Structures are given as structure tokens and as C-alpha cells.
Amino acid sequence: MEHLSRLKPFAVASDVLDPAPFDPGVERLAIARSNETQPPGPRIEYLETAAQSYALQDGVSDDVWDAAVSWALDNPASFKTALETSYRAWVAGDFEEVDRISTLHTQNKFAPIKHAVITARNYLWLPTVRELVQSANEPTLVLVGVAHLGGSDGLLSQLAACGLGLTRLESLGR
């Protein structure tokens, strides 16, 4: 447990709590599939640097992070239920439900965290996504966490407002 003292407050909960069961993630799957193809698959770019993400998260006071971590540690069943319910909504493609669940169960209690981790990052990414899509000579796949998609500040709403055409991808062909 000594290593926890070296972590940022936002990393403690995920290190300590028993997370909901998830698959390895779309990002890892997409990168692996891209690397398997001959010739090598499409170029993969990130929408932000680690420094940009950490800067946004560091903008949230330690008091708020401490309260969030304490709540998660004091309410592990609620925390896990919210993650599992969100995951089921994601699998069903119901991004508005994911937004509702995250707001209702956890994020609403800690609005500065939701702003830093979700909303501010969406607005940080928006110019990059627009540039990627508008400069592409072929369809462009943009992968983000499900919490970034729903709601009025979600990427789906923001990209549609910019007039970009969006196509839902049902499967990566597992």
C-alpha cells in the first residue's frame, strides 16, 4: 500500500477498488488489430497527451479528489454497481443512459471531477477530431470512452453541432 502515497488522488480509487469486469478495451483491441495487418494498419493518434489529461485532473482540488475517493471506498457496492450498469448501457449503445447513470450515481456528487475528466477533455479533443475527420481521405474511426459520448457536452452532440457525419460501428469483428 506504500505505492498509493505516490499516486495522484484520482488514481487511488482505481488502484484500491475491485473494478467492474470489463473487456480489455477498444483502444488495445484497435491497436493490436492495426499492428497485425500487412502492410501495417492505419496510423493511430491520440487526442491528447498524458500531460494535458493530468493538467485538467490536477485542476481539481485535492479536497474534492479526497472526498470522491473516500466516497468510493466507503460505498464500494454503489461504485461497482454504477460501473456495471454503465457498462451494460454502453454495450447496448445507450450513451444517454450512460450519461444519466454517471451523473446520478457518482459524477453529480463531484461536478468538478466530471468537468475535468469528461467535459473539459471533450472540448480539448473537439478541434483535433474535427481536423482528423475533415483532412482524412477515407472514413476515420475515433475511439473514446463511453462517458464522453452522451449528454449535451458529449462528443456526439458536439460533433453533430459541427456538421460532421457520424456512423456507429457495431463491432470491431471480435
mmCIF file of the C-alpha atoms, coordinates in Angstrom:
data_MODEL
# 
_entry.id   MODEL 
# 
loop_
_atom_site.group_PDB 
_atom_site.id 
_atom_site.type_symbol 
_atom_site.label_atom_id 
_atom_site.label_alt_id 
_atom_site.label_comp_id 
_atom_site.label_asym_id 
_atom_site.label_entity_id 
_atom_site.label_seq_id 
_atom_site.pdbx_PDB_ins_code 
_atom_site.Cartn_x 
_atom_site.Cartn_y 
_atom_site.Cartn_z 
_atom_site.occupancy 
_atom_site.B_iso_or_equiv 
_atom_site.pdbx_formal_charge 
_atom_site.auth_seq_id 
_atom_site.auth_comp_id 
_atom_site.auth_asym_id 
_atom_site.auth_atom_id 
_atom_site.pdbx_PDB_model_num 
ATOM 1   C CA . MET A 1 1   ? 0.000   0.000  0.000   1.00 0.00 ? 1   MET A CA 1 
ATOM 2   C CA . GLU A 1 2   ? 3.018   2.325  0.249   1.00 0.00 ? 2   GLU A CA 1 
ATOM 3   C CA . HIS A 1 3   ? 2.826   2.927  -3.508  1.00 0.00 ? 3   HIS A CA 1 
ATOM 4   C CA . LEU A 1 4   ? -0.537  4.694  -3.026  1.00 0.00 ? 4   LEU A CA 1 
ATOM 5   C CA . SER A 1 5   ? 1.248   7.683  -1.488  1.00 0.00 ? 5   SER A CA 1 
ATOM 6   C CA . ARG A 1 6   ? 2.984   8.272  -4.833  1.00 0.00 ? 6   ARG A CA 1 
ATOM 7   C CA . LEU A 1 7   ? -0.237  8.223  -6.868  1.00 0.00 ? 7   LEU A CA 1 
ATOM 8   C CA . LYS A 1 8   ? -2.308  11.235 -7.794  1.00 0.00 ? 8   LYS A CA 1 
ATOM 9   C CA . PRO A 1 9   ? -5.570  11.269 -5.821  1.00 0.00 ? 9   PRO A CA 1 
ATOM 10  C CA . PHE A 1 10  ? -7.550  10.315 -8.927  1.00 0.00 ? 10  PHE A CA 1 
ATOM 11  C CA . ALA A 1 11  ? -5.516  7.109  -9.364  1.00 0.00 ? 11  ALA A CA 1 
ATOM 12  C CA . VAL A 1 12  ? -6.033  5.790  -5.846  1.00 0.00 ? 12  VAL A CA 1 
ATOM 13  C CA . ALA A 1 13  ? -9.643  4.618  -6.223  1.00 0.00 ? 13  ALA A CA 1 
ATOM 14  C CA . SER A 1 14  ? -8.986  2.598  -9.363  1.00 0.00 ? 14  SER A CA 1 
ATOM 15  C CA . ASP A 1 15  ? -5.943  1.023  -7.711  1.00 0.00 ? 15  ASP A CA 1 
ATOM 16  C CA . VAL A 1 16  ? -7.760  0.102  -4.484  1.00 0.00 ? 16  VAL A CA 1 
ATOM 17  C CA . LEU A 1 17  ? -11.310 -0.758 -5.538  1.00 0.00 ? 17  LEU A CA 1 
ATOM 18  C CA . ASP A 1 18  ? -12.428 -4.004 -7.086  1.00 0.00 ? 18  ASP A CA 1 
ATOM 19  C CA . PRO A 1 19  ? -13.421 -2.736 -10.532 1.00 0.00 ? 19  PRO A CA 1 
ATOM 20  C CA . ALA A 1 20  ? -16.364 -3.949 -12.522 1.00 0.00 ? 20  ALA A CA 1 
ATOM 21  C CA . PRO A 1 21  ? -15.459 -6.673 -15.005 1.00 0.00 ? 21  PRO A CA 1 
ATOM 22  C CA . PHE A 1 22  ? -14.564 -5.102 -18.341 1.00 0.00 ? 22  PHE A CA 1 
ATOM 23  C CA . ASP A 1 23  ? -13.077 -6.406 -21.528 1.00 0.00 ? 23  ASP A CA 1 
ATOM 24  C CA . PRO A 1 24  ? -9.538  -5.253 -22.387 1.00 0.00 ? 24  PRO A CA 1 
ATOM 25  C CA . GLY A 1 25  ? -10.869 -2.149 -24.079 1.00 0.00 ? 25  GLY A CA 1 
ATOM 26  C CA . VAL A 1 26  ? -11.405 -0.897 -27.583 1.00 0.00 ? 26  VAL A CA 1 
ATOM 27  C CA . GLU A 1 27  ? -8.139  1.047  -27.664 1.00 0.00 ? 27  GLU A CA 1 
ATOM 28  C CA . ARG A 1 28  ? -5.960  -2.006 -27.047 1.00 0.00 ? 28  ARG A CA 1 
ATOM 29  C CA . LEU A 1 29  ? -8.017  -4.107 -29.468 1.00 0.00 ? 29  LEU A CA 1 
ATOM 30  C CA . ALA A 1 30  ? -7.783  -1.497 -32.237 1.00 0.00 ? 30  ALA A CA 1 
ATOM 31  C CA . ILE A 1 31  ? -4.032  -1.056 -31.794 1.00 0.00 ? 31  ILE A CA 1 
ATOM 32  C CA . ALA A 1 32  ? -3.465  -4.820 -31.771 1.00 0.00 ? 32  ALA A CA 1 
ATOM 33  C CA . ARG A 1 33  ? -5.564  -5.297 -34.916 1.00 0.00 ? 33  ARG A CA 1 
ATOM 34  C CA . SER A 1 34  ? -3.779  -2.435 -36.645 1.00 0.00 ? 34  SER A CA 1 
ATOM 35  C CA . ASN A 1 35  ? -0.399  -3.961 -35.833 1.00 0.00 ? 35  ASN A CA 1 
ATOM 36  C CA . GLU A 1 36  ? -1.492  -7.406 -37.100 1.00 0.00 ? 36  GLU A CA 1 
ATOM 37  C CA . THR A 1 37  ? -2.294  -6.297 -40.631 1.00 0.00 ? 37  THR A CA 1 
ATOM 38  C CA . GLN A 1 38  ? 0.170   -6.464 -43.522 1.00 0.00 ? 38  GLN A CA 1 
ATOM 39  C CA . PRO A 1 39  ? 1.091   -3.890 -44.609 1.00 0.00 ? 39  PRO A CA 1 
ATOM 40  C CA . PRO A 1 40  ? 0.770   -2.174 -41.226 1.00 0.00 ? 40  PRO A CA 1 
ATOM 41  C CA . GLY A 1 41  ? -2.686  -0.842 -40.458 1.00 0.00 ? 41  GLY A CA 1 
ATOM 42  C CA . PRO A 1 42  ? -3.824  2.726  -40.202 1.00 0.00 ? 42  PRO A CA 1 
ATOM 43  C CA . ARG A 1 43  ? -1.976  5.390  -38.311 1.00 0.00 ? 43  ARG A CA 1 
ATOM 44  C CA . ILE A 1 44  ? -3.213  5.687  -34.734 1.00 0.00 ? 44  ILE A CA 1 
ATOM 45  C CA . GLU A 1 45  ? -3.132  9.044  -32.980 1.00 0.00 ? 45  GLU A CA 1 
ATOM 46  C CA . TYR A 1 46  ? -4.153  10.113 -29.510 1.00 0.00 ? 46  TYR A CA 1 
ATOM 47  C CA . LEU A 1 47  ? -6.493  13.037 -28.934 1.00 0.00 ? 47  LEU A CA 1 
ATOM 48  C CA . GLU A 1 48  ? -4.452  14.383 -26.022 1.00 0.00 ? 48  GLU A CA 1 
ATOM 49  C CA . THR A 1 49  ? -1.144  13.965 -24.325 1.00 0.00 ? 49  THR A CA 1 
ATOM 50  C CA . ALA A 1 50  ? -0.853  12.487 -20.856 1.00 0.00 ? 50  ALA A CA 1 
ATOM 51  C CA . ALA A 1 51  ? 0.326   15.906 -19.663 1.00 0.00 ? 51  ALA A CA 1 
ATOM 52  C CA . GLN A 1 52  ? -2.848  17.553 -20.975 1.00 0.00 ? 52  GLN A CA 1 
ATOM 53  C CA . SER A 1 53  ? -5.065  14.984 -19.279 1.00 0.00 ? 53  SER A CA 1 
ATOM 54  C CA . TYR A 1 54  ? -3.179  15.231 -15.992 1.00 0.00 ? 54  TYR A CA 1 
ATOM 55  C CA . ALA A 1 55  ? -3.240  19.038 -16.116 1.00 0.00 ? 55  ALA A CA 1 
ATOM 56  C CA . LEU A 1 56  ? -7.039  19.001 -16.313 1.00 0.00 ? 56  LEU A CA 1 
ATOM 57  C CA . GLN A 1 57  ? -7.299  16.491 -13.474 1.00 0.00 ? 57  GLN A CA 1 
ATOM 58  C CA . ASP A 1 58  ? -4.775  18.415 -11.396 1.00 0.00 ? 58  ASP A CA 1 
ATOM 59  C CA . GLY A 1 59  ? -7.065  21.438 -11.724 1.00 0.00 ? 59  GLY A CA 1 
ATOM 60  C CA . VAL A 1 60  ? -9.473  19.705 -9.341  1.00 0.00 ? 60  VAL A CA 1 
ATOM 61  C CA . SER A 1 61  ? -8.615  20.403 -5.724  1.00 0.00 ? 61  SER A CA 1 
ATOM 62  C CA . ASP A 1 62  ? -7.212  17.597 -3.601  1.00 0.00 ? 62  ASP A CA 1 
ATOM 63  C CA . ASP A 1 63  ? -10.157 18.106 -1.235  1.00 0.00 ? 63  ASP A CA 1 
ATOM 64  C CA . VAL A 1 64  ? -12.610 17.173 -3.995  1.00 0.00 ? 64  VAL A CA 1 
ATOM 65  C CA . TRP A 1 65  ? -10.494 14.171 -5.049  1.00 0.00 ? 65  TRP A CA 1 
ATOM 66  C CA . ASP A 1 66  ? -10.184 13.078 -1.408  1.00 0.00 ? 66  ASP A CA 1 
ATOM 67  C CA . ALA A 1 67  ? -13.965 13.299 -0.987  1.00 0.00 ? 67  ALA A CA 1 
ATOM 68  C CA . ALA A 1 68  ? -14.523 11.286 -4.175  1.00 0.00 ? 68  ALA A CA 1 
ATOM 69  C CA . VAL A 1 69  ? -12.017 8.598  -3.221  1.00 0.00 ? 69  VAL A CA 1 
ATOM 70  C CA . SER A 1 70  ? -13.463 8.442  0.300   1.00 0.00 ? 70  SER A CA 1 
ATOM 71  C CA . TRP A 1 71  ? -16.981 8.096  -1.108  1.00 0.00 ? 71  TRP A CA 1 
ATOM 72  C CA . ALA A 1 72  ? -15.844 5.304  -3.470  1.00 0.00 ? 72  ALA A CA 1 
ATOM 73  C CA . LEU A 1 73  ? -14.044 3.493  -0.654  1.00 0.00 ? 73  LEU A CA 1 
ATOM 74  C CA . ASP A 1 74  ? -16.999 3.910  1.720   1.00 0.00 ? 74  ASP A CA 1 
ATOM 75  C CA . ASN A 1 75  ? -19.511 2.805  -0.926  1.00 0.00 ? 75  ASN A CA 1 
ATOM 76  C CA . PRO A 1 76  ? -17.800 0.061  -2.928  1.00 0.00 ? 76  PRO A CA 1 
ATOM 77  C CA . ALA A 1 77  ? -21.070 -1.667 -3.821  1.00 0.00 ? 77  ALA A CA 1 
ATOM 78  C CA . SER A 1 78  ? -22.614 1.573  -5.154  1.00 0.00 ? 78  SER A CA 1 
ATOM 79  C CA . PHE A 1 79  ? -19.421 2.403  -7.021  1.00 0.00 ? 79  PHE A CA 1 
ATOM 80  C CA . LYS A 1 80  ? -19.263 -1.065 -8.596  1.00 0.00 ? 80  LYS A CA 1 
ATOM 81  C CA . THR A 1 81  ? -22.998 -1.075 -9.404  1.00 0.00 ? 81  THR A CA 1 
ATOM 82  C CA . ALA A 1 82  ? -22.704 2.283  -11.181 1.00 0.00 ? 82  ALA A CA 1 
ATOM 83  C CA . LEU A 1 83  ? -19.784 0.975  -13.249 1.00 0.00 ? 83  LEU A CA 1 
ATOM 84  C CA . GLU A 1 84  ? -21.532 -2.272 -14.123 1.00 0.00 ? 84  GLU A CA 1 
ATOM 85  C CA . THR A 1 85  ? -24.800 -0.520 -15.005 1.00 0.00 ? 85  THR A CA 1 
ATOM 86  C CA . SER A 1 86  ? -22.926 1.985  -17.154 1.00 0.00 ? 86  SER A CA 1 
ATOM 87  C CA . TYR A 1 87  ? -21.091 -0.850 -18.867 1.00 0.00 ? 87  TYR A CA 1 
ATOM 88  C CA . ARG A 1 88  ? -24.362 -2.622 -19.713 1.00 0.00 ? 88  ARG A CA 1 
ATOM 89  C CA . ALA A 1 89  ? -25.781 0.636  -21.121 1.00 0.00 ? 89  ALA A CA 1 
ATOM 90  C CA . TRP A 1 90  ? -22.608 1.085  -23.176 1.00 0.00 ? 90  TRP A CA 1 
ATOM 91  C CA . VAL A 1 91  ? -22.846 -2.438 -24.595 1.00 0.00 ? 91  VAL A CA 1 
ATOM 92  C CA . ALA A 1 92  ? -26.465 -1.667 -25.523 1.00 0.00 ? 92  ALA A CA 1 
ATOM 93  C CA . GLY A 1 93  ? -25.326 1.549  -27.237 1.00 0.00 ? 93  GLY A CA 1 
ATOM 94  C CA . ASP A 1 94  ? -27.404 3.764  -24.937 1.00 0.00 ? 94  ASP A CA 1 
ATOM 95  C CA . PHE A 1 95  ? -24.992 6.664  -24.416 1.00 0.00 ? 95  PHE A CA 1 
ATOM 96  C CA . GLU A 1 96  ? -27.631 8.958  -22.947 1.00 0.00 ? 96  GLU A CA 1 
ATOM 97  C CA . GLU A 1 97  ? -28.276 6.305  -20.272 1.00 0.00 ? 97  GLU A CA 1 
ATOM 98  C CA . VAL A 1 98  ? -24.545 6.149  -19.520 1.00 0.00 ? 98  VAL A CA 1 
ATOM 99  C CA . ASP A 1 99  ? -24.549 9.921  -19.050 1.00 0.00 ? 99  ASP A CA 1 
ATOM 100 C CA . ARG A 1 100 ? -27.638 9.720  -16.808 1.00 0.00 ? 100 ARG A CA 1 
ATOM 101 C CA . ILE A 1 101 ? -26.137 6.906  -14.703 1.00 0.00 ? 101 ILE A CA 1 
ATOM 102 C CA . SER A 1 102 ? -22.786 8.613  -14.231 1.00 0.00 ? 102 SER A CA 1 
ATOM 103 C CA . THR A 1 103 ? -24.470 11.875 -13.280 1.00 0.00 ? 103 THR A CA 1 
ATOM 104 C CA . LEU A 1 104 ? -26.967 10.235 -10.938 1.00 0.00 ? 104 LEU A CA 1 
ATOM 105 C CA . HIS A 1 105 ? -24.699 7.764  -9.180  1.00 0.00 ? 105 HIS A CA 1 
ATOM 106 C CA . THR A 1 106 ? -21.310 9.393  -8.836  1.00 0.00 ? 106 THR A CA 1 
ATOM 107 C CA . GLN A 1 107 ? -20.288 12.284 -11.035 1.00 0.00 ? 107 GLN A CA 1 
ATOM 108 C CA . ASN A 1 108 ? -23.078 14.597 -9.856  1.00 0.00 ? 108 ASN A CA 1 
ATOM 109 C CA . LYS A 1 109 ? -21.654 14.393 -6.333  1.00 0.00 ? 109 LYS A CA 1 
ATOM 110 C CA . PHE A 1 110 ? -18.320 15.590 -7.700  1.00 0.00 ? 110 PHE A CA 1 
ATOM 111 C CA . ALA A 1 111 ? -19.110 18.043 -10.515 1.00 0.00 ? 111 ALA A CA 1 
ATOM 112 C CA . PRO A 1 112 ? -15.526 19.417 -10.712 1.00 0.00 ? 112 PRO A CA 1 
ATOM 113 C CA . ILE A 1 113 ? -14.272 15.905 -11.419 1.00 0.00 ? 113 ILE A CA 1 
ATOM 114 C CA . LYS A 1 114 ? -16.841 15.297 -14.160 1.00 0.00 ? 114 LYS A CA 1 
ATOM 115 C CA . HIS A 1 115 ? -15.926 18.640 -15.696 1.00 0.00 ? 115 HIS A CA 1 
ATOM 116 C CA . ALA A 1 116 ? -12.171 17.876 -15.668 1.00 0.00 ? 116 ALA A CA 1 
ATOM 117 C CA . VAL A 1 117 ? -12.339 14.233 -16.686 1.00 0.00 ? 117 VAL A CA 1 
ATOM 118 C CA . ILE A 1 118 ? -15.191 14.373 -19.196 1.00 0.00 ? 118 ILE A CA 1 
ATOM 119 C CA . THR A 1 119 ? -16.396 17.817 -20.288 1.00 0.00 ? 119 THR A CA 1 
ATOM 120 C CA . ALA A 1 120 ? -13.084 19.697 -20.462 1.00 0.00 ? 120 ALA A CA 1 
ATOM 121 C CA . ARG A 1 121 ? -11.440 16.797 -22.277 1.00 0.00 ? 121 ARG A CA 1 
ATOM 122 C CA . ASN A 1 122 ? -14.300 16.697 -24.812 1.00 0.00 ? 122 ASN A CA 1 
ATOM 123 C CA . TYR A 1 123 ? -13.730 20.361 -25.626 1.00 0.00 ? 123 TYR A CA 1 
ATOM 124 C CA . LEU A 1 124 ? -9.960  19.802 -25.726 1.00 0.00 ? 124 LEU A CA 1 
ATOM 125 C CA . TRP A 1 125 ? -10.439 16.967 -28.220 1.00 0.00 ? 125 TRP A CA 1 
ATOM 126 C CA . LEU A 1 126 ? -13.029 18.631 -30.431 1.00 0.00 ? 126 LEU A CA 1 
ATOM 127 C CA . PRO A 1 127 ? -10.615 20.601 -32.682 1.00 0.00 ? 127 PRO A CA 1 
ATOM 128 C CA . THR A 1 128 ? -8.388  17.526 -33.083 1.00 0.00 ? 128 THR A CA 1 
ATOM 129 C CA . VAL A 1 129 ? -11.303 15.274 -34.002 1.00 0.00 ? 129 VAL A CA 1 
ATOM 130 C CA . ARG A 1 130 ? -12.620 17.842 -36.483 1.00 0.00 ? 130 ARG A CA 1 
ATOM 131 C CA . GLU A 1 131 ? -9.188  18.164 -38.099 1.00 0.00 ? 131 GLU A CA 1 
ATOM 132 C CA . LEU A 1 132 ? -8.711  14.391 -38.290 1.00 0.00 ? 132 LEU A CA 1 
ATOM 133 C CA . VAL A 1 133 ? -12.093 13.859 -39.888 1.00 0.00 ? 133 VAL A CA 1 
ATOM 134 C CA . GLN A 1 134 ? -12.013 16.821 -42.248 1.00 0.00 ? 134 GLN A CA 1 
ATOM 135 C CA . SER A 1 135 ? -8.485  16.095 -43.502 1.00 0.00 ? 135 SER A CA 1 
ATOM 136 C CA . ALA A 1 136 ? -9.000  12.345 -43.966 1.00 0.00 ? 136 ALA A CA 1 
ATOM 137 C CA . ASN A 1 137 ? -9.220  10.864 -47.444 1.00 0.00 ? 137 ASN A CA 1 
ATOM 138 C CA . GLU A 1 138 ? -11.216 7.901  -46.122 1.00 0.00 ? 138 GLU A CA 1 
ATOM 139 C CA . PRO A 1 139 ? -13.528 7.166  -43.190 1.00 0.00 ? 139 PRO A CA 1 
ATOM 140 C CA . THR A 1 140 ? -11.974 7.968  -39.834 1.00 0.00 ? 140 THR A CA 1 
ATOM 141 C CA . LEU A 1 141 ? -12.512 5.978  -36.660 1.00 0.00 ? 141 LEU A CA 1 
ATOM 142 C CA . VAL A 1 142 ? -12.370 7.912  -33.391 1.00 0.00 ? 142 VAL A CA 1 
ATOM 143 C CA . LEU A 1 143 ? -12.397 5.846  -30.198 1.00 0.00 ? 143 LEU A CA 1 
ATOM 144 C CA . VAL A 1 144 ? -13.201 7.426  -26.842 1.00 0.00 ? 144 VAL A CA 1 
ATOM 145 C CA . GLY A 1 145 ? -14.550 6.231  -23.526 1.00 0.00 ? 145 GLY A CA 1 
ATOM 146 C CA . VAL A 1 146 ? -18.300 5.856  -23.397 1.00 0.00 ? 146 VAL A CA 1 
ATOM 147 C CA . ALA A 1 147 ? -18.721 8.585  -20.760 1.00 0.00 ? 147 ALA A CA 1 
ATOM 148 C CA . HIS A 1 148 ? -17.523 11.086 -23.382 1.00 0.00 ? 148 HIS A CA 1 
ATOM 149 C CA . LEU A 1 149 ? -20.375 10.381 -25.812 1.00 0.00 ? 149 LEU A CA 1 
ATOM 150 C CA . GLY A 1 150 ? -23.727 11.261 -24.210 1.00 0.00 ? 150 GLY A CA 1 
ATOM 151 C CA . GLY A 1 151 ? -25.219 14.454 -22.868 1.00 0.00 ? 151 GLY A CA 1 
ATOM 152 C CA . SER A 1 152 ? -25.260 17.986 -24.215 1.00 0.00 ? 152 SER A CA 1 
ATOM 153 C CA . ASP A 1 153 ? -21.491 18.323 -23.699 1.00 0.00 ? 153 ASP A CA 1 
ATOM 154 C CA . GLY A 1 154 ? -20.847 14.857 -25.122 1.00 0.00 ? 154 GLY A CA 1 
ATOM 155 C CA . LEU A 1 155 ? -18.791 14.378 -28.243 1.00 0.00 ? 155 LEU A CA 1 
ATOM 156 C CA . LEU A 1 156 ? -21.752 13.057 -30.233 1.00 0.00 ? 156 LEU A CA 1 
ATOM 157 C CA . SER A 1 157 ? -23.728 16.257 -29.639 1.00 0.00 ? 157 SER A CA 1 
ATOM 158 C CA . GLN A 1 158 ? -20.708 18.479 -30.191 1.00 0.00 ? 158 GLN A CA 1 
ATOM 159 C CA . LEU A 1 159 ? -19.640 16.772 -33.417 1.00 0.00 ? 159 LEU A CA 1 
ATOM 160 C CA . ALA A 1 160 ? -23.193 16.790 -34.794 1.00 0.00 ? 160 ALA A CA 1 
ATOM 161 C CA . ALA A 1 161 ? -23.386 20.518 -33.990 1.00 0.00 ? 161 ALA A CA 1 
ATOM 162 C CA . CYS A 1 162 ? -20.237 20.977 -36.098 1.00 0.00 ? 162 CYS A CA 1 
ATOM 163 C CA . GLY A 1 163 ? -21.989 19.270 -39.003 1.00 0.00 ? 163 GLY A CA 1 
ATOM 164 C CA . LEU A 1 164 ? -19.815 16.162 -39.036 1.00 0.00 ? 164 LEU A CA 1 
ATOM 165 C CA . GLY A 1 165 ? -21.392 12.917 -40.215 1.00 0.00 ? 165 GLY A CA 1 
ATOM 166 C CA . LEU A 1 166 ? -21.209 10.146 -37.641 1.00 0.00 ? 166 LEU A CA 1 
ATOM 167 C CA . THR A 1 167 ? -21.591 6.427  -38.244 1.00 0.00 ? 167 THR A CA 1 
ATOM 168 C CA . ARG A 1 168 ? -21.998 3.974  -35.414 1.00 0.00 ? 168 ARG A CA 1 
ATOM 169 C CA . LEU A 1 169 ? -19.669 0.989  -35.620 1.00 0.00 ? 169 LEU A CA 1 
ATOM 170 C CA . GLU A 1 170 ? -21.403 -2.105 -34.284 1.00 0.00 ? 170 GLU A CA 1 
ATOM 171 C CA . SER A 1 171 ? -18.343 -4.327 -33.947 1.00 0.00 ? 171 SER A CA 1 
ATOM 172 C CA . LEU A 1 172 ? -14.609 -4.483 -34.426 1.00 0.00 ? 172 LEU A CA 1 
ATOM 173 C CA . GLY A 1 173 ? -15.031 -8.066 -35.591 1.00 0.00 ? 173 GLY A CA 1 
ATOM 174 C CA . ARG A 1 174 ? -14.022 -9.942 -32.473 1.00 0.00 ? 174 ARG A CA 1 
# 
